[in-house]
Each structure stands twice: as C-alpha cells, then as structure tokens.
Amino acid sequence: MKFKLFILSFFLIVGLAPQAALNSLNSESAEYSSKQVIYFSAITLYHPIVMYQRYQPLMDYLSKNTPYKFELKLSQDYRGIINFLKTKKVQVALLGGVTYLEAKKEFAVVPILKPLGPDGKPFYRCVIIARDTDKEINELSDLKGKSVAFASKLSTAGNLAPLYHLYLNGITLKDLSRYENLKYHDSVAREVLRGNFEVGAVIDSVANRFKNRGLKIIDVSGPIPGLPIVVRADVSPELVSSIKTALLSLDYINPGHRKIMEQWDEEFRYGFVEATDSDYDTIREMINYMGKKGIKIP
C-alpha cells in the first residue's frame, strides 16, 4: 500500500491522473504475478545470507528478461541442493563439477551454461591460502606438518582440486598434522584468519576477496571447468532457451551490460558460454586419480 501511494504521488506530481497510474501499476503487478515460478538453487560457496545478497540480482534479471519468475531456494549444504533437484523442488541450479557428477548418478540432469572468468575463459581455480603473518608457510612444500581446512567434501575447488593438487606435488593427507572439511569457502578463509587452521583451500574468488584482510596466496591449482548451470532433463525446451538467450546476450565489455552484471556474484558476473557434459571429463579424471590414491570423492 505504501508503495502504491508513493507511485500515485509521483504521477500526481508529473501531472498524470491517479486512476491511470493505478491501472498501469496493477497491470504490471498482474503480469509479473501471472508468470510461472522457476526455482533456482546454487552450491553454498558462502553462508546462505551472503548467498541471497549475491544471487538475488541474477534472479531479478532473469525474471525481467524471460517469461518466467525466478525465485532463489538455497540449502544449508551441497547435498541439499542435489536433493532439491532430485525431488523437483528446484528446476535450475548452479553446481560445481563434483556436485554435477553426483547429481547425474542419481537422476537426469543437463548442463546448459558455464560462467566465464575475468580473463574471458570458462575456468576458475583452487587457491591455497595462509595468514600473511605466518612466515613459515610460503610454498606448497611448507604444508607438511600443518593443519589444513578444506571446504565441503562435495566441493570441487574446496576439496577435490586441492587434494588432487597436493597429491600431484607429493603431499598426502598423512603429511598434514590435521585437516577438516567445513561447510563454506568463506568459513575456511575466516578459520585461517582466526588461527584455527594454518592453511586453507578455497575457490579463487574467495581468496581474492580475503587477500587484503590478512591472508596470502601460497599456491594456485590448474584451471577447473566453470561451475555449470544445470537443469532437470524434464524441464521444457522453452525454459532452457529463455535462460540461454537472456544470459548469452550479455557481454561484459559492453558498458550497459557491465552495469547490470557488476551487481552479480563474481562467480558469474563476466558472462557465460554454453556447457556440455564432456566439459567435466577432467573432473572425472581427478576423481579417478584420487580413488587410486585411496581417497574417495565425495
């Protein structure tokens, strides 16, 4: 009601009839409320409150630029998002490579898009971090005998990729003094800052965000295929087409598009390209490699 009164006052100021103003407002509200609701979820890189802040602008953009109304539905952990998709509580989700492959084992799910990084390529990286005041940890070999925090066991950048990177460089879990999997990437960064762990493994965007808050980068993994936006295989082709059209039409180089995209989380603010299942074969190879080392993923 307060919003309608504000709109009415505005139209009166500019000289339009109040009834015309109300008709216009009601027409737009009716059109929006009549749209089919599509539920969108995402892997919990951060605490859910932060996730809402960073992902809601994307929902608003999709609602405005497709025939659907997109609503964010978040879980407390990675497994919950797979269950949301499996039980049809959500139709679309942003997953990691590991969660995508786990979901694919249980039901039909299709990757449709993957985000670009700031360099314009569809990859991201895992980053090994430590406190910048810790003079004993400066390179990967210094991790031996240290405590390490990883993200969720279902995380690609926070668990699979760092383990793969460590083992390739001759460091095993037995070489660490202790290790633990935490729920979120930002939790890993904060626990390292607090001194509860000497080292952490996080996605590059989180490492960059905390770099000037007392953390330093020890090492960086090789490129990891971009986080896939997936849909249940039984969603309509029209929904898939509308999502692709809305997101592929954006170009970060375009100043007008950039103004929109800079409101989004850094994981996908640089644009998108189409994704296919074979893009995640490298994740399969990493999982197989770790399996041979006696480490089951997830």
N, C-alpha and C positions, 0 to 999 in steps of 0.2 A: 504493500500500500504506500509506504514512504517513497519507494522508487517511482511509482505511478504519479504521485503528487509532484515529485521532482521533475518528471518529464512534462507533466501538464504545465508547471510553472515556466519551464523552458519554452514551450511552444507559445504560451501566452506572451512571453517577452518578445519573441520574434514575430508575433502577430498572427499566429495560426489559431484556428478555432479549437477549443478544448476537445470537442467531440471527435474531430478529425484526428487529433493527437492520440486520443484513447483508441480509436479504431485502428490506427497504424500500430500502436503498441500491442494491442490484443491480437492483431493479425500475425505479428512477428512471433509472439509468445505461442500462439496456436500452432504455427508452422514448426517451431522448434520442438514443442512437446509431442507433436504427431510423428516425429522421426523414430524409427526403430532404434532401440538402445543396443549398442555393442559394448561388451565388457572387455577391457584391455588390462592385462597384468604385466608385471616385469620382475625380473630377478632382483632380489633385495640387496643391491650394492651398498645401500645406506639404510639407516634407521627409517622405518615407514613414514614418519613425519617429514623427514627430509625428502623421501621419495615423492610424496604428494606435492611438495613445493616444486620439485624439479621436473615432474612429469605431467602435471596438470595443464601447463601451457600447450603441450603437444595434443592433449585430449581436446582442448578448446579449438585448436587449429583444425583437427580432423573433423570435429563436429560442424565447424563453419564451412569446410570445403568438401564435404561429402554428403550424401543423402542420409547419413546416419548420425545419431547422437552417441558419442563415445564417453564411457564412464570408467574411471580407474578403479580397479579392485585389486588390492595388494594383500599378500600373505606375509606371515612372520618369517618365513624361510623359503629356501629354494624348492624343497619337496612340496610345499603347499601350492606353489604355482603350477607344478606338474599336475597335481590333483585337481586344481581349478579347471585346467584344460580338459583333463580326462573326464570329469563329471559335467562338462558343458557349462560350468559357472562363468567361464570366460571363453571368448571365441578367438581372441588375438592376444599374443604375448611377446614381449622382448625377452629372449632367453640367452643363456651362454651356450657355448659349444657342447659342454658336458650335459647340461640340462636338456638341450635339444635332443641329443642322442639317447638320453634316458627316457624322455617322453616318447620318442619314436619306437622304443622297445615295447611300450605298453599300448599304444594306440596310433592311429594315422594322423600325423601332423606334418605340415609342409612349410619349409622356409620360403619367404617371398621377397624379403629385402634384408640388406645388412648395411649398417652405417659406415660412413667414411670417417677417417681420422682427420686431424688438422692439416695433414700433408696431402689430403685428397685421395688417399688409398684406403681400401676396406679392411684395415688391420688395426689391432691395438697390441699392447704389450703388458707383460707382468713386470713389476718393479720390486726389487729387494731394497728395503729401507732400514735405517737405523737412526738413532739420535745423533744430531750433528756435533754434540759434545763428547761422543764416545770415540776416543782416539784409537781404540784397539780394533775397531771394525772399519776397514776401508776397502776391502775387496772380498770376493766370494770365498776365498780360502780361509778368511778370518772367521767364517761362520762355525767352524768346527769347535765344539765345546760350548756353543752359545744357545740361548733359548730363542725359539722362533715361533711367532704367531702366524698362522695361515687363516684364510677365510673359510667359508663353508666347504665341506667335503665335496659338494656338488659344484663348487666354483671352478671355472676354467683358469682365470687369471690369478685367483687367490689360493688354489690348491694344486690342480693338475700341472699347470705350466711351471710354477716354481719348483715343484718336485722333479719334474722332467729336466728342468734347467740345472738343478743341483746335482742330480744323478749323472747327467752328461758330463758334469765338471768334477766328478769324483767325490761328491759329498752325499752321504746317505743319512737317513733319519737316525741311524745308530751313532752318527758322528755328532749329533746335537745333544746338548745337555737335557733339554726337554722341548716339547712342541705341543701346540694345541690348535684346534680349529675353532674360530669364533664365527658369529653369525654374519657380520657385515664387514666390508672393506674399511669403512671409516672407523669401526671398532678396533680393527687391527692397528691402524695408524695411531689412535688415541692410546691404546695399551702400550705401544712402544714409547710414545711420548711420556707416559706416566712412569716408565721404567719397569713395568711388569713383565715385559719381554725385551730382549736386547735387539731383536731383528724382527721384521715383518715382511709379508709378501702381499702386495695389493695390485690392483689394476692401475695403469699409468695415470689415468685422470685423477685418482685419489692421491697418488704420490705427488703429482704436480700441485695439487691443492694444499697439501701439507708441507711442501718443501720449504716454505718461508716461515713455518711455525715451529721450527726446531728439529726437522727431520732432514736427512741427507739420503741421496740415492747411492746405493752400493753397486748394484748391477741391474741390467735390463735384459729380459729374455728376447728371443727372436720373435718375429711377427706372428700374431694369433688371428685367425679369421674373425671378422667382425661379428658382434653379437647379432644373431638372427632374429628378425621379426617373423614369427610363425603364426599360422592359422590352423585350426582344426580342418582336416581334409573334407569335412562335410559342410563347410560354410559355402555360401553362394559365390559363384564367379563374379557377380556384380560387386560384392563387398571387397573381394581381393582387388579387382580392377580399380575401384574407387580409392582404396588406400594407396595403391601404387601410383595412380595418377596424381593424387594430392601431394605425395612425398617426393616423387621423382621430378615433379615440375619445379622444385625449388633448387636454386643454385646459390651457394654461399657467397660467391663472388659478386652476385647482384646485390647492391646496397639495400634495395627494398626487401629482398628475401632475407638478407642477413639480419635486418632489424627484427624480423619475426623469429628467426632461428636462434638468435642470441638469448632469447628467453628460455630456451630449452636446455636440458641437461647436456653437459659437454660430451657425453657418450654418443649423441646422435645429432648434434647441432650443425654438423658440417655437411649434411646431406646423406643421400642413400644411393645404392645401386641394387640391382636385382640379385637374389641369392638362390643357390641350388644346393641340394643335398651333398653333392660331391665337394663343395667348398669346405666341408668339415671332415674330409678324409684325413687331414693332418691331425685333427683331434683324435680320431680313431687310432691313428698310428701312435700317438703319445700314450693313449690308454693301454694299448697292447704292449708297448715298451715297458711301462711301469708294471704291468702284470707279470712280465718276465722277471722283473726285479723283486717280485713278491709283494707289490703294493697294489691292492685292489682299488680301482676308481669306479664309482664313488665309494 
